[in-house]
Amino acid sequence: MIPIEHARYRASLTPAEIGRGGADGWVEVDDVPTLAWLAWNDLGRPPGVLGELAEATDPQHVLALCRILASTSRADTAAVWRYLAADWERTGERSDGRQRFLLDRAMRGEGMDWRSYSALMGTDRPEEVDAAFDRGEDMVGVSVIGLAMSYPDPLVVLHRVARALDHNRIEVRRQGATALAHVARLHGVVSRECLEVLRRHPDEVAEDDLWTFIAHHKLPAWLWWRRITARLGRRVRRGRRPRLRALRSARPLPAETGRRGVAVRLEPQGAGTRSSTRARIRLAVNSSGVATPCRALRSASRAANQPMASSDHSASVPRKVIACWGGPFQKLSSNGGTMPVRSVVWAS
């Protein structure tokens, strides 16, 4: 007896040959409906005896349907079974059987219905896909997806997936990315050929699937870099931080001097702490009374808590700014001196 898995992958059987195999005892009677069901789906589920055989359960009924199918062809339908038996036993006989019963039929497109989406989703022979690429079938990408979900050897499938990823049609490339995702999900492997194609033709969906289903230490460095940069690009842009790190809140207060002015309280990080020279920046007030940072009052080499002379203040500070530097913050008093405060006062 020939296992149906061997007959399924080593030849593209016609309905008459399936009937001959069941009638002459080349395969088990219980396995004939399964073989007929696979061929029936590959051909797009046509009406007739093949569909009835695919759904039959009684052995006597199965044998009767096999005899009917075997009588529908005058060709030597037993030749394919002699080839499969010799191939299964590895005797070397009928060495041209693979070319006659698989490759030639695949090149002619006889074993599949290439107009049916559901039929192509059950593709289980890589030779059918290779022949479809050579013929330029429109739905060849669908057959690659079906092969990825049906064929047990992932390395054989990945060769066809790489061919789909490098196709000149965008639709076939997207279907190849879907097939690559199925192979990665089912088997957890990827070939170097597929990675080289992805490096030439980036596909975010395929790269995401590889990053999800395959161990990261098995992926190349360039894919790591793409995923990291893509993840950083998807981060939400945060608002610009104020240059004055000690500024926690800013709210209008009544003017602390006798003159008309605008006072804004600056809350330092810690009372009595010594601020760095980078925090000694001057502020300017716009028409709405909001303080905005400007360039530094004096060079970074000056100490943060050194009082500011009135001559330096008049030369470098805008007219609206009275004083602001260091912590605790300093304010220019009315008599020309300085006093530690936690607010900045601008003249109106």
Secondary structure, 3 states (H helix, E strand, C coil): CCCHHHHHHHCCCCHHHHHHHHHCCCCCHHHHHHHHHHHHHHCCCCCCHHHHHHCCCCHHHHHHHHHHHHCCCCCCCCHHHHHHHHHHHCCCCCCCHHHHHHHHHHHHCCCCCCCCHHHHCCCCCHHHHHHHHHHCCCCHHHHHHHHHHHCCCHHHHHHHHHHHHCCCCHHHHHHHHHHHHHHHHHHCCCCHHHHHHHHHCCCHHHHHHHHHHCCHHHCCHHHHHHHHHHHHHCCCCCCCCCCCCCCCCCCEECCCCCCCEEEEECCCCCCCCCCCHHHCEEEEECCCCCEEEEEECCCCCCCCCCCCCHHHHHHHCCCCECCCCCCCCEEECCCCCEEECCEEEEEC
